[in-house]
Structure formats: structure tokens, C-alpha cells
Amino acid sequence: MNKIEVAFRKLEENYAEFVIEGITPAIANAIRRTAISDVPTLAIDEVAIVENSTVFFDEIIAHRLGLIPLKVDTETYDVLLECYEEGKRDDCVAMLTLEVEAEKPGTAYSGHLKFAGFIGEFARLASAEVKPVSDLVPIVKLAAGQKLVLEAYAKVGVGREHAKWQPVSIAAYKYYPEIRIIKRECGEEGKKCADACPKGILKWSNGRLDLIPEKVEECTMCRACEEACPEVIKVSWDDSKFIFRVEGLGVIPVAKVIETALKRLIKRADSFVETLEKSIQTRS
Ligand code: SF4
């Protein structure tokens, strides 16, 4: 089996950029898809409208509430994951309330949602809190005298059921570029090549063409350089090495999303092997 190597280029709370080497395109795609659609998060799934005199129907307000990303701390997240994996999603619920009455025209924002406590298994996390990632997501505009009062129940789910449970806005990868300069001393020809590159990855001086190594990962493989001087440069890619970019929505740190995606992928593979072994045993 190939040795797998991972090197992070950037790792921030909500953004990660890393290179994985030693995997196949199928595994790279499985990591990407798992991060988007199989990492559980919390999202509002049920709403009890107590009073609504705004211009929006109850259903539209409930739908908009579902799309507000909710932030949880890492300890709460681990319980949430446990609840999901044990199939207890209806027993792990966070309750939020909202009460807005407009004296003058205004807007009900996500910041008006107040955390009211946990229900079920979550109740053991008495000190934890669930809140919107941003307080500035508009829910509905209110005219003077209009009122909105509701209770919202956030449950755990995954992105493949509904995009509101996605923990990331982007999880994408590209093949690692391989740029080969065939003829370094190429005279004026090399200048055309360097000028054609929109990313400034190639440098030409005194008739010599060179790569700027620290910029190679920015190559989009557009092949404009190859078209400008096909005798001088060849662009291809390494299909066992990938550059990943993952952008989180702020619900959990992006490092936790990647870790959870990998663990869930491994669990699925283990469960597949186990099922296969059992099925072989029963046939023999
Ligand atoms: S393939 Fe495109 S981005 Fe890459 S080096 Fe050539 S011109 Fe630049």
C-alpha cells in the first residue's frame, strides 16, 4: 500500500488548504463528498409559531430559520455526533426562541434567536450553548406593530438529507500540477510562454525560462503556456496527489470537519468489510 502524506498549506478556523499524496482519485472524491454530505451538524428542523403577523407565511419563516448556520463547541459536537451515530437524533434537541415586536419598521435577525436549553441526551451538556454563526442573517422584515414569536428546535442531520446540515460551503480538490520545461534556454520563445501564464508561475530572463517553485500549486492547468510554446513546456498532473481547499460555515472548526469526514469514511469501509466477511462465511 502507498504511503499517504498530508501537508497543510493553511489551517484557519474556517478555511483549510492541504496536499494529500498517495491516494487515488476515487478516495479523494470520497473525502470531498463525505465532508459535504456526511458530517453531522445541527440545524433548525421544527418550528412552533406562537404568533406571526408579518408578511411571510409560517412555512417560509420555518424554511429560512432552517438555513441559519448554528455554532456548537467541540464538546457539544462530540455528543451530537454520538447521538447521530446511535440513531438518537430525536432525543438530542436544542431549543431556541425568538420574540420580536416592531415599534417602527425593522427586521427580525438571526441574532434575535435566544438559546433556551437542550432536550433529551443533550441535556447533560448544561453549560454548553447553541447560537447562530452570525447575528446578521435577516429572517423577515416587519412593519410597525407586526410581531413574530416562535420556538425553534434544532436537530442533528447530514447534508445528503438537506443542504442546511452541510458543515462546509466548499470542499474541492484538484490534481497536483506537473509542469515540465523541456527547453530552458529557449530565447524569445520562452517570453511568449511566461507572458501567457495568467498566474505568473513562469519567469523568463535573458532567454532562459524557469518555474517559480512556490507558485506551482496555483497552476490551474489551463495550458495557455503550452499553446504559446509547445516545444518548450509540457503541463500534466499527478493523479495520486491532490490539492484540497475546504471552506467551513463556522458551525464547527474546519479541522474537525476533515477529521470527522475521515473517521466516518473509515467506519463505512470497516462496516463494508465486516458485512462482506459475514456474507462469505454464511455462503461457505
Ligand atoms: S497551465 Fe496555465 S496556469 Fe499552469 S503554468 Fe501553464 S499557463 Fe500557467
Residues whose N, C-alpha, C, O or C-beta is under 5 A from the ligand:
A	BS01	SF4	A196 C197 P198 K199 I201 C219 T220 M221 C222 R223 A224 C225 V235
